[in-house]
């Protein structure tokens, strides 16, 4: 299939387009993150809601294999809603996501919006760059990248625009929030401080915070990595669309020599 996933009830078919850079039989973290965001956005609510925060815990390596999807509302309300999304493989939970939705206000809030202006070139002014993964069947190969600063494989901070060229879920349009969730998991990849050929720096989780709903088909990841001296570290990024910065993403890293 051309999409990353196909969902039928609680059954999820997974295509090779979900595979990541560390092991082709395992999913890139951005793939289940986009699926969890889709599942949360699909749930009914007592009032108009938007996603304010997504936290994805990668409990085990997520295989490129059929999954079972289960969603539940942990806290229902007219102002906030807390959701848990579970992904299982052969009876074992591999991903657990918690999503906070908040009430969406009306036009009375338009005058109080505070959006940080872009401090980098917009995507229309930047040439296409190389895909983050060379295999045409990988998750990263499904994106068009336009680099303002830095690139995959080059150590140091980076600011890169991402646009997704496939559907995350077969038969469903991508939402900007799904794109933001998927892109956030690239933070450590684009801002690595270590040689990819000599080290792995896999994230155990990703948290995405949204001050407002993102818009459009382009998401900017303005990322940096910090490393400790004990095999740990973190990557964090500012998230933007063409209107300006709207959110933040944070990953905790497990660093090892190959």
VOTI-902137 format. One record per residue: residue number from 0; residue in three letters; x, y, z of N, C-alpha, C in turn. Coordinates in steps of 0.1 Angstrom, whole numbers, plus 2048, in hexadecimal, padded with zeros to 3 digits. Example, Ala and Ser with C-alpha at 12.3 -4.5 7.8 and 13.67 -1.06 7.14 Angstrom:
<sites>
(0; "ALA"; (884; 7C7; 84E); (87B; 7D3; 84E); (884; 7DF; 84E))
(1; "SER"; (880; 7EA; 847); (889; 7F5; 847); (881; 800; 84F))
</sites>
This chain:
<sites>
(0; "UNK"; (808; 7F4; 800); (800; 800; 800); (809; 80C; 800))
(1; "UNK"; (804; 817; 7FB); (80B; 824; 7FA); (80C; 82B; 807))
(2; "UNK"; (802; 829; 810); (802; 830; 81D); (80B; 829; 827))
(3; "UNK"; (80D; 82F; 832); (815; 829; 83D); (80D; 81E; 844))
(4; "UNK"; (800; 821; 847); (7F7; 818; 84E); (7EA; 816; 847))
(5; "UNK"; (7E3; 80B; 849); (7D5; 809; 846); (7CE; 805; 853))
(6; "UNK"; (7C4; 80C; 857); (7BD; 809; 863); (7AF; 804; 860))
(7; "UNK"; (7AB; 7F8; 866); (79E; 7F2; 864); (799; 7EE; 872))
(8; "UNK"; (791; 7F7; 879); (78D; 7F4; 886); (799; 7F6; 88F))
(9; "UNK"; (79C; 7EB; 897); (7A8; 7EC; 8A0); (7B4; 7E5; 899))
(10; "UNK"; (7B3; 7E1; 88D); (7BE; 7DA; 886); (7C6; 7E4; 87D))
(11; "UNK"; (7D3; 7E4; 87E); (7DB; 7ED; 877); (7E5; 7E5; 86F))
(12; "UNK"; (7E4; 7E7; 861); (7EE; 7E2; 858); (7F9; 7EC; 857))
(13; "UNK"; (806; 7E7; 857); (811; 7F0; 857); (819; 7ED; 84A))
(14; "UNK"; (81C; 7F8; 842); (824; 7F6; 836); (833; 7F8; 839))
(15; "UNK"; (83B; 7F5; 82F); (84A; 7F7; 830); (84D; 806; 831))
(16; "UNK"; (843; 80F; 82E); (845; 81D; 82E); (846; 822; 83D))
(17; "UNK"; (844; 819; 847); (845; 81D; 855); (853; 81B; 85A))
(18; "UNK"; (85C; 814; 853); (869; 810; 858); (872; 81B; 85B))
(19; "UNK"; (87B; 819; 865); (884; 824; 869); (892; 821; 865))
(20; "UNK"; (89B; 82A; 86A); (8A9; 82A; 866); (8B2; 820; 86E))
(21; "UNK"; (8AD; 81C; 879); (8B6; 813; 882); (8B5; 805; 87E))
(22; "UNK"; (8A9; 800; 87A); (8A6; 7F2; 876); (89A; 7F2; 86D))
(23; "UNK"; (89B; 7ED; 861); (890; 7EE; 857); (884; 7E6; 85B))
(24; "UNK"; (886; 7DD; 865); (87A; 7D5; 86A); (873; 7DC; 875))
(25; "UNK"; (878; 7E8; 879); (872; 7EF; 884); (86D; 7FD; 87F))
(26; "UNK"; (862; 802; 885); (85C; 80E; 880); (865; 81B; 885))
(27; "UNK"; (865; 825; 87D); (869; 832; 881); (85F; 837; 88B))
(28; "UNK"; (864; 83E; 896); (85B; 843; 8A0); (851; 84C; 89C))
(29; "UNK"; (853; 853; 890); (849; 85C; 88B); (83D; 856; 886))
(30; "UNK"; (83E; 849; 882); (833; 842; 87C); (828; 83F; 887))
(31; "UNK"; (82B; 838; 892); (821; 836; 89C); (81D; 843; 8A3))
(32; "UNK"; (825; 84D; 8A3); (821; 85A; 8A8); (816; 860; 8A0))
(33; "UNK"; (817; 860; 892); (80D; 865; 88A); (800; 85D; 88B))
(34; "UNK"; (801; 84F; 88D); (7F5; 847; 88F); (7EE; 84A; 89C))
(35; "UNK"; (7F6; 84C; 8A6); (7F0; 850; 8B3); (7E8; 85D; 8B2))
(36; "UNK"; (7EE; 867; 8AB); (7E8; 874; 8AA); (7DB; 872; 8A2))
(37; "UNK"; (7DB; 86A; 897); (7CF; 868; 88F); (7C4; 862; 898))
(38; "UNK"; (7C8; 858; 8A0); (7BE; 851; 8A9); (7B8; 85B; 8B3))
(39; "UNK"; (7C0; 864; 8B8); (7BA; 86D; 8C2); (7B1; 877; 8BB))
(40; "UNK"; (7B5; 87C; 8AF); (7AD; 886; 8A8); (79F; 880; 8A4))
(41; "UNK"; (79F; 872; 8A2); (793; 86C; 89E); (789; 86A; 8A9))
(42; "UNK"; (78C; 86B; 8B5); (783; 868; 8C0); (779; 874; 8C2))
(43; "UNK"; (76D; 871; 8C5); (763; 87C; 8C8); (767; 883; 8D5))
(44; "UNK"; (762; 890; 8D6); (764; 898; 8E3); (757; 89F; 8E6))
(45; "UNK"; (756; 8A4; 8F2); (74A; 8AB; 8F7); (74A; 8B9; 8F1))
(46; "UNK"; (755; 8BE; 8ED); (756; 8CC; 8E7); (760; 8CC; 8DC))
(47; "UNK"; (761; 8D6; 8D3); (76B; 8D6; 8C9); (779; 8D7; 8D0))
(48; "UNK"; (782; 8CE; 8CC); (78F; 8CC; 8D3); (79A; 8CC; 8C9))
(49; "UNK"; (7A6; 8CF; 8CD); (7B2; 8CE; 8C5); (7BD; 8C7; 8CE))
(50; "UNK"; (7C7; 8C1; 8C8); (7D2; 8BB; 8CF); (7DB; 8C6; 8D5))
(51; "UNK"; (7DE; 8C4; 8E1); (7E8; 8CD; 8E8); (7F5; 8C7; 8EB))
(52; "UNK"; (7F4; 8B9; 8ED); (800; 8B2; 8F1); (7FF; 8A3; 8ED))
(53; "UNK"; (80A; 89E; 8E7); (80B; 890; 8E5); (818; 88B; 8EB))
(54; "UNK"; (817; 880; 8F3); (823; 87A; 8F8); (822; 86B; 8F4))
(55; "UNK"; (82C; 867; 8ED); (82D; 859; 8E8); (839; 852; 8EF))
(56; "UNK"; (836; 847; 8F6); (840; 83E; 8FC); (842; 832; 8F4))
(57; "UNK"; (84E; 830; 8EF); (851; 825; 8E6); (855; 81A; 8F0))
(58; "UNK"; (84C; 812; 8F4); (84E; 808; 8FF); (858; 7FD; 8FA))
(59; "UNK"; (857; 7F9; 8ED); (85F; 7EF; 8E7); (861; 7F3; 8D8))
(60; "UNK"; (86B; 7ED; 8D2); (86D; 7F0; 8C3); (85F; 7ED; 8BC))
(61; "UNK"; (85B; 7F5; 8B4); (84E; 7F4; 8AD); (850; 7ED; 8A0))
(62; "UNK"; (84B; 7E1; 89E); (84E; 7DA; 892); (846; 7DF; 886))
(63; "UNK"; (84C; 7DD; 87A); (845; 7DF; 86D); (83C; 7D2; 86B))
(64; "UNK"; (831; 7D1; 872); (829; 7C6; 873); (81B; 7CA; 878))
(65; "UNK"; (811; 7C2; 876); (803; 7C6; 87A); (803; 7C9; 889))
(66; "UNK"; (7FB; 7D3; 88C); (7F9; 7D8; 899); (7EA; 7D8; 89D))
(67; "UNK"; (7E7; 7D9; 8AA); (7DA; 7DB; 8AF); (7D9; 7E9; 8B5))
(68; "UNK"; (7CF; 7F1; 8B2); (7CE; 7FE; 8B7); (7C2; 7FF; 8C0))
(69; "UNK"; (7C5; 805; 8CC); (7BA; 807; 8D6); (7BB; 815; 8DC))
(70; "UNK"; (7B0; 81C; 8DC); (7AF; 82A; 8E1); (7A5; 82B; 8ED))
(71; "UNK"; (7A8; 833; 8F7); (79F; 835; 902); (7A0; 843; 907))
(72; "UNK"; (794; 848; 90C); (794; 855; 912); (796; 853; 921))
(73; "UNK"; (7A1; 859; 926); (7A4; 858; 934); (79D; 863; 93C))
(74; "UNK"; (79B; 86E; 936); (795; 87A; 93D); (78C; 881; 933))
(75; "UNK"; (77F; 881; 935); (776; 888; 92C); (772; 895; 932))
(76; "UNK"; (771; 8A0; 92A); (76C; 8AD; 92F); (769; 8B6; 923))
(77; "UNK"; (763; 8C1; 926); (761; 8CB; 91C); (76C; 8D5; 91A))
(78; "UNK"; (776; 8D5; 923); (782; 8DD; 921); (78E; 8D5; 91D))
(79; "UNK"; (790; 8CA; 923); (79B; 8C1; 920); (797; 8B3; 91E))
(80; "UNK"; (79E; 8AB; 916); (79C; 89D; 915); (7A9; 896; 914))
(81; "UNK"; (7AB; 88C; 91C); (7B7; 884; 91C); (7B5; 876; 917))
(82; "UNK"; (7BD; 873; 90D); (7BB; 867; 905); (7C8; 85E; 906))
(83; "UNK"; (7C6; 851; 907); (7D1; 847; 906); (7CF; 83F; 8F9))
(84; "UNK"; (7DA; 83D; 8F1); (7DA; 835; 8E5); (7E4; 82A; 8E7))
(85; "UNK"; (7E0; 81E; 8E5); (7E9; 812; 8E7); (7EB; 80B; 8DA))
(86; "UNK"; (7F7; 807; 8D7); (7FA; 7FF; 8CB); (800; 7F2; 8D0))
(87; "UNK"; (7FB; 7E7; 8CB); (800; 7DA; 8D0); (804; 7D1; 8C4))
(88; "UNK"; (80E; 7C9; 8C6); (812; 7BF; 8BC); (812; 7B1; 8C2))
(89; "UNK"; (809; 7A8; 8BD); (808; 79B; 8C2); (806; 79B; 8D1))
(90; "UNK"; (7FD; 7A3; 8D6); (7FA; 7A4; 8E4); (803; 7AC; 8ED))
(91; "UNK"; (80E; 7B1; 8E8); (817; 7B9; 8F0); (816; 7C8; 8EC))
(92; "UNK"; (814; 7D0; 8F6); (814; 7DE; 8F3); (821; 7E4; 8F0))
(93; "UNK"; (822; 7EA; 8E4); (82F; 7F0; 8DF); (830; 7FF; 8E0))
(94; "UNK"; (824; 805; 8E0); (823; 814; 8E0); (818; 818; 8E9))
(95; "UNK"; (81A; 822; 8F1); (80F; 828; 8F9); (810; 837; 8F8))
(96; "UNK"; (805; 83D; 8F4); (805; 84C; 8F1); (7FB; 852; 8FA))
(97; "UNK"; (7FE; 85D; 900); (7F4; 865; 907); (7F3; 873; 900))
(98; "UNK"; (7E6; 876; 8FE); (7E3; 882; 8F6); (7DA; 88B; 8FE))
(99; "UNK"; (7DD; 898; 8FF); (7D5; 8A2; 905); (7CE; 8AA; 8FB))
(100; "UNK"; (7C1; 8AB; 8FB); (7B9; 8B4; 8F3); (7B3; 8BF; 8FB))
(101; "UNK"; (7B3; 8CB; 8F6); (7AD; 8D6; 8FD); (7A2; 8DD; 8F5))
(102; "UNK"; (799; 8E3; 8FC); (78E; 8EA; 8F5); (793; 8F4; 8EA))
(103; "UNK"; (78D; 8F4; 8DF); (791; 8FD; 8D4); (788; 90A; 8D6))
(104; "UNK"; (78D; 915; 8D8); (786; 921; 8D9); (781; 927; 8CC))
(105; "UNK"; (77A; 932; 8CD); (774; 938; 8C2); (77C; 945; 8BD))
(106; "UNK"; (775; 94D; 8B6); (77B; 959; 8B0); (780; 963; 8BA))
(107; "UNK"; (77A; 962; 8C6); (77E; 96C; 8D1); (78C; 96B; 8D5))
(108; "UNK"; (793; 960; 8D1); (7A1; 95E; 8D5); (7AB; 963; 8CA))
(109; "UNK"; (7A5; 967; 8BF); (7AE; 96A; 8B3); (7B8; 975; 8B7))
(110; "UNK"; (7B4; 97F; 8BF); (7BC; 98A; 8C1); (7C7; 987; 8CC))
(111; "UNK"; (7C7; 97C; 8D3); (7D1; 979; 8DD); (7DB; 96F; 8D8))
(112; "UNK"; (7DA; 96A; 8CC); (7E4; 960; 8C7); (7F2; 967; 8C7))
(113; "UNK"; (7FB; 95F; 8CC); (809; 963; 8CC); (811; 958; 8C5))
(114; "UNK"; (815; 95A; 8B9); (81C; 950; 8B1); (82A; 956; 8AE))
(115; "UNK"; (835; 94F; 8B2); (842; 953; 8AF); (844; 953; 8A0))
(116; "UNK"; (849; 95E; 89B); (84C; 95F; 88C); (857; 956; 888))
(117; "UNK"; (856; 952; 87C); (861; 94A; 876); (86E; 951; 877))
(118; "UNK"; (879; 94A; 87B); (886; 950; 87A); (88F; 949; 870))
(119; "UNK"; (889; 942; 867); (890; 93B; 85C); (888; 93D; 850))
(120; "UNK"; (88E; 939; 844); (887; 93B; 837); (87C; 931; 837))
(121; "UNK"; (870; 936; 831); (865; 92D; 82F); (868; 922; 824))
(122; "UNK"; (860; 917; 824); (864; 90C; 81B); (864; 910; 80C))
(123; "UNK"; (85B; 91A; 808); (85B; 91E; 7FA); (868; 924; 7F5))
(124; "UNK"; (870; 928; 7FF); (87D; 92E; 7FB); (889; 925; 7FC))
(125; "UNK"; (886; 918; 7FE); (891; 90F; 801); (890; 903; 7F7))
(126; "UNK"; (89C; 8FE; 7F2); (89C; 8F3; 7E8); (89A; 8E6; 7F0))
(127; "UNK"; (895; 8DC; 7E8); (893; 8CF; 7EE); (8A1; 8C9; 7F2))
(128; "UNK"; (8A1; 8C1; 7FD); (8AD; 8BA; 801); (8AB; 8AB; 800))
(129; "UNK"; (8B5; 8A4; 805); (8B4; 895; 804); (8AB; 890; 80F))
(130; "UNK"; (8A5; 884; 80C); (89C; 87E; 816); (8A5; 879; 822))
(131; "UNK"; (89F; 878; 82E); (8A7; 873; 839); (8AB; 865; 839))
(132; "UNK"; (8A5; 85C; 831); (8A8; 84E; 830); (8A9; 84B; 821))
(133; "UNK"; (8B2; 843; 81D); (8B4; 841; 80F); (8AA; 837; 809))
(134; "UNK"; (8A5; 82D; 810); (89C; 823; 80B); (88F; 82A; 808))
(135; "UNK"; (88A; 827; 7FC); (87D; 82D; 7F7); (871; 828; 7FF))
(136; "UNK"; (873; 81D; 806); (868; 817; 80E); (868; 81C; 81C))
(137; "UNK"; (871; 824; 820); (872; 828; 82E); (869; 833; 832))
(138; "UNK"; (867; 835; 83F); (85E; 840; 843); (864; 84E; 83F))
(139; "UNK"; (871; 850; 841); (877; 85D; 83D); (876; 860; 82F))
(140; "UNK"; (876; 856; 826); (876; 858; 818); (868; 85D; 813))
(141; "UNK"; (85E; 85D; 81C); (851; 863; 818); (850; 872; 81A))
(142; "UNK"; (85B; 878; 81D); (85B; 887; 81F); (863; 88E; 815))
(143; "UNK"; (85F; 89A; 812); (867; 8A4; 80B); (86E; 8AD; 816))
(144; "UNK"; (87B; 8AF; 815); (882; 8B7; 81F); (888; 8C3; 818))
(145; "UNK"; (887; 8CF; 81F); (88D; 8DB; 81B); (895; 8E1; 827))
(146; "UNK"; (8A2; 8E0; 826); (8AB; 8E3; 831); (8AF; 8F2; 831))
(147; "UNK"; (8AC; 8F9; 83C); (8B0; 907; 83E); (8BE; 907; 844))
(148; "UNK"; (8C0; 8FD; 84D); (8CD; 8FC; 854); (8CF; 8EE; 858))
(149; "UNK"; (8DB; 8E8; 855); (8DF; 8DB; 859); (8D8; 8D0; 850))
(150; "UNK"; (8DB; 8C4; 852); (8D5; 8B9; 84B); (8D8; 8AB; 852))
(151; "UNK"; (8D1; 8A1; 84D); (8D3; 894; 853); (8E2; 890; 850))
(152; "UNK"; (8E8; 88A; 85B); (8F6; 886; 859); (900; 890; 85C))
(153; "UNK"; (8FC; 89D; 85E); (905; 8A8; 861); (902; 8AC; 870))
(154; "UNK"; (90D; 8AA; 879); (90A; 8AD; 887); (907; 8BC; 889))
(155; "UNK"; (8FF; 8BE; 894); (8FB; 8CB; 898); (8ED; 8CE; 896))
(156; "UNK"; (8E8; 8DA; 89B); (8DA; 8DE; 89A); (8D6; 8DF; 88B))
(157; "UNK"; (8C9; 8DD; 889); (8C4; 8DE; 87B); (8B6; 8E4; 87B))
(158; "UNK"; (8B2; 8EA; 870); (8A4; 8EF; 86E); (8A0; 8EB; 860))
(159; "UNK"; (896; 8E2; 860); (892; 8DB; 853); (883; 8DB; 852))
(160; "UNK"; (87E; 8DF; 846); (870; 8DE; 843); (86D; 8D0; 83E))
(161; "UNK"; (861; 8CA; 842); (85D; 8BD; 83E); (84F; 8BE; 838))
(162; "UNK"; (84D; 8B6; 82D); (83F; 8B4; 827); (83E; 8A6; 825))
(163; "UNK"; (832; 8A0; 828); (830; 892; 826); (82A; 88F; 819))
(164; "UNK"; (82F; 886; 811); (82A; 883; 804); (821; 876; 803))
(165; "UNK"; (81F; 86F; 80E); (816; 864; 80E); (80B; 867; 818))
(166; "UNK"; (801; 85E; 819); (7F8; 85F; 824); (7FD; 856; 82F))
(167; "UNK"; (7FB; 85C; 83B); (7FE; 853; 847); (7F4; 848; 848))
(168; "UNK"; (7E8; 84B; 847); (7DD; 841; 848); (7D6; 83F; 83B))
(169; "UNK"; (7D5; 833; 836); (7CE; 831; 829); (7C0; 836; 829))
(170; "UNK"; (7BC; 83E; 820); (7AE; 843; 81F); (7AB; 84F; 827))
(171; "UNK"; (7B5; 854; 82E); (7B3; 860; 837); (7BE; 86B; 833))
(172; "UNK"; (7BA; 877; 833); (7C3; 882; 831); (7CC; 884; 83D))
(173; "UNK"; (7D8; 888; 83B); (7E1; 88C; 846); (7DC; 899; 84C))
(174; "UNK"; (7DC; 89A; 859); (7D9; 8A7; 860); (7E7; 8AD; 863))
(175; "UNK"; (7E7; 8BA; 864); (7F4; 8C1; 868); (7F9; 8BC; 876))
(176; "UNK"; (7F0; 8B9; 87F); (7F4; 8B3; 88C); (7FB; 8A6; 88A))
(177; "UNK"; (7F6; 89E; 881); (7FC; 891; 87F); (80A; 893; 879))
(178; "UNK"; (80C; 89C; 870); (818; 89F; 86A); (822; 8A5; 874))
(179; "UNK"; (81D; 8AD; 87D); (826; 8B2; 888); (82B; 8A7; 891))
(180; "UNK"; (822; 89D; 894); (826; 892; 89C); (831; 889; 896))
(181; "UNK"; (82F; 887; 889); (838; 87F; 881); (846; 885; 880))
(182; "UNK"; (846; 892; 87D); (852; 89A; 87B); (85A; 89B; 888))
(183; "UNK"; (853; 89C; 893); (85A; 89E; 8A0); (864; 893; 8A3))
(184; "UNK"; (861; 887; 89E); (86A; 87C; 8A1); (877; 87C; 899))
(185; "UNK"; (878; 886; 890); (885; 887; 889); (88E; 891; 890))
(186; "UNK"; (88A; 896; 89B); (893; 8A0; 8A2); (8A1; 89B; 8A4))
(187; "UNK"; (8A2; 88F; 8AA); (8B0; 88A; 8AD); (8B7; 887; 8A0))
(188; "UNK"; (8B0; 883; 895); (8B7; 87F; 889); (8BD; 88B; 881))
(189; "UNK"; (8B6; 897; 882); (8BB; 8A2; 87A); (8C5; 8AA; 882))
(190; "UNK"; (8C6; 8A8; 88F); (8CE; 8B1; 898); (8D9; 8A9; 89F))
(191; "UNK"; (8DC; 89D; 89A); (8E6; 894; 8A1); (8F3; 89B; 8A4))
(192; "UNK"; (8F9; 898; 8AF); (906; 89C; 8B3); (910; 891; 8B1))
(193; "UNK"; (90C; 886; 8AC); (915; 87A; 8AB); (914; 874; 89D))
(194; "UNK"; (91F; 86D; 899); (920; 867; 88C); (916; 85B; 88C))
(195; "UNK"; (90C; 85B; 882); (902; 851; 881); (909; 843; 87E))
(196; "UNK"; (914; 843; 878); (91B; 836; 874); (921; 830; 881))
(197; "UNK"; (923; 837; 88B); (92A; 832; 897); (921; 831; 8A3))
(198; "UNK"; (916; 839; 8A3); (90E; 83A; 8AF); (8FF; 838; 8AB))
(199; "UNK"; (8F7; 833; 8B5); (8E9; 834; 8B4); (8E4; 83D; 8BF))
(200; "UNK"; (8D9; 845; 8BD); (8D4; 84E; 8C6); (8C5; 84E; 8C5))
(201; "UNK"; (8BF; 842; 8C9); (8B1; 83F; 8C7); (8A9; 846; 8D2))
(202; "UNK"; (89D; 84C; 8CE); (895; 852; 8D8); (88B; 847; 8DE))
(203; "UNK"; (889; 849; 8EB); (880; 840; 8F3); (872; 845; 8F3))
(204; "UNK"; (871; 852; 8EF); (863; 859; 8F0); (864; 865; 8E7))
(205; "UNK"; (858; 86B; 8E6); (858; 879; 8E0); (84B; 87F; 8E5))
(206; "UNK"; (84D; 88C; 8E9); (842; 894; 8ED); (840; 8A0; 8E4))
(207; "UNK"; (834; 8A3; 8E0); (832; 8AF; 8D7); (827; 8B8; 8DE))
(208; "UNK"; (82B; 8C5; 8DF); (822; 8CE; 8E5); (81E; 8D9; 8DB))
(209; "UNK"; (811; 8DB; 8D9); (80B; 8E4; 8CF); (804; 8F0; 8D6))
(210; "UNK"; (809; 8FC; 8D4); (802; 908; 8D9); (7F6; 90B; 8D1))
(211; "UNK"; (7F5; 907; 8C4); (7EA; 909; 8BB); (7EA; 8FE; 8B1))
(212; "UNK"; (7E0; 8FD; 8A9); (7DF; 8F3; 89F); (7E9; 8F7; 894))
(213; "UNK"; (7F2; 8EE; 88F); (7FA; 8F1; 883); (7F1; 8F2; 877))
(214; "UNK"; (7F6; 8F8; 86D); (7EF; 8F9; 860); (7F8; 8F6; 854))
(215; "UNK"; (7F3; 8F2; 849); (7FA; 8F0; 83D); (801; 8E3; 83C))
(216; "UNK"; (809; 8E1; 831); (80F; 8D4; 82E); (81E; 8D4; 832))
(217; "UNK"; (823; 8DF; 836); (832; 8E0; 83A); (833; 8E2; 849))
(218; "UNK"; (83C; 8DA; 84F); (83F; 8DC; 85E); (84E; 8DE; 85F))
(219; "UNK"; (852; 8E8; 866); (861; 8EA; 869); (865; 8E4; 876))
(220; "UNK"; (870; 8DD; 875); (876; 8D7; 881); (884; 8DF; 883))
(221; "UNK"; (884; 8E7; 88E); (890; 8EF; 891); (896; 8E8; 89E))
(222; "UNK"; (8A0; 8DF; 89C); (8A3; 8D5; 8A6); (8B2; 8D7; 8AB))
(223; "UNK"; (8B4; 8D2; 8B7); (8C1; 8D1; 8BD); (8C2; 8C6; 8C7))
(224; "UNK"; (8CE; 8BF; 8C8); (8D0; 8B4; 8D1); (8DA; 8B8; 8DC))
(225; "UNK"; (8D7; 8B3; 8E8); (8E0; 8B4; 8F3); (8E3; 8A6; 8F8))
(226; "UNK"; (8F0; 8A3; 8FB); (8F4; 896; 8FF); (8FB; 897; 90D))
(227; "UNK"; (8F8; 88D; 915); (8FE; 88C; 922); (90B; 883; 921))
(228; "UNK"; (911; 880; 92C); (91D; 878; 92C); (91A; 86A; 931))
(229; "UNK"; (90E; 866; 931); (90A; 859; 937); (901; 851; 92E))
(230; "UNK"; (902; 854; 921); (8FA; 84C; 918); (8EC; 851; 915))
(231; "UNK"; (8E9; 85D; 91A); (8DC; 863; 918); (8DD; 870; 911))
(232; "UNK"; (8D2; 876; 90E); (8D1; 883; 908); (8C3; 886; 905))
(233; "UNK"; (8C1; 892; 8FE); (8B4; 896; 8FA); (8B5; 89E; 8ED))
(234; "UNK"; (8AB; 89D; 8E5); (8A9; 8A6; 8D9); (89C; 8AE; 8DB))
(235; "UNK"; (89D; 8BA; 8D7); (891; 8C3; 8D8); (890; 8CC; 8CC))
(236; "UNK"; (884; 8CF; 8C8); (882; 8D7; 8BC); (877; 8E1; 8BE))
(237; "UNK"; (878; 8EC; 8B7); (86D; 8F5; 8B5); (865; 8F1; 8A8))
(238; "UNK"; (858; 8F1; 8A9); (850; 8ED; 89D); (849; 8FA; 897))
(239; "UNK"; (849; 8FB; 88A); (843; 906; 884); (83C; 902; 877))
(240; "UNK"; (832; 90A; 873); (82D; 909; 865); (82F; 917; 85F))
(241; "UNK"; (829; 91A; 853); (82C; 926; 84C); (828; 932; 854))
(242; "UNK"; (81F; 931; 85E); (81A; 93C; 866); (824; 940; 871))
(243; "UNK"; (82C; 936; 875); (836; 938; 880); (836; 92C; 889))
(244; "UNK"; (83D; 92E; 894); (83F; 923; 89E); (832; 920; 8A6))
(245; "UNK"; (82F; 913; 8A7); (823; 910; 8AE); (825; 905; 8B9))
(246; "UNK"; (831; 8FF; 8BA); (832; 8F4; 8C4); (841; 8F0; 8C6))
(247; "UNK"; (842; 8E6; 8CF); (84F; 8E1; 8D3); (84E; 8D2; 8D3))
(248; "UNK"; (85A; 8CB; 8D0); (85B; 8BD; 8D1); (868; 8B9; 8D9))
(249; "UNK"; (867; 8AF; 8E1); (872; 8AA; 8EA); (873; 89B; 8E9))
(250; "UNK"; (87F; 896; 8E8); (882; 888; 8E8); (88D; 885; 8F2))
(251; "UNK"; (88B; 87A; 8F9); (896; 874; 902); (89E; 86A; 8FA))
(252; "UNK"; (8AB; 86A; 8FA); (8B3; 862; 8F2); (8BB; 857; 8FA))
(253; "UNK"; (8BD; 84C; 8F4); (8C6; 841; 8F9); (8D1; 840; 8EF))
(254; "UNK"; (8DD; 843; 8F4); (8E9; 844; 8EB); (8F2; 838; 8ED))
(255; "UNK"; (8F6; 831; 8E2); (8FE; 825; 8E3); (908; 825; 8D7))
(256; "UNK"; (913; 81F; 8D9); (91D; 81D; 8CE); (917; 811; 8C6))
(257; "UNK"; (919; 811; 8B9); (915; 806; 8B0); (91E; 7FA; 8B2))
</sites>
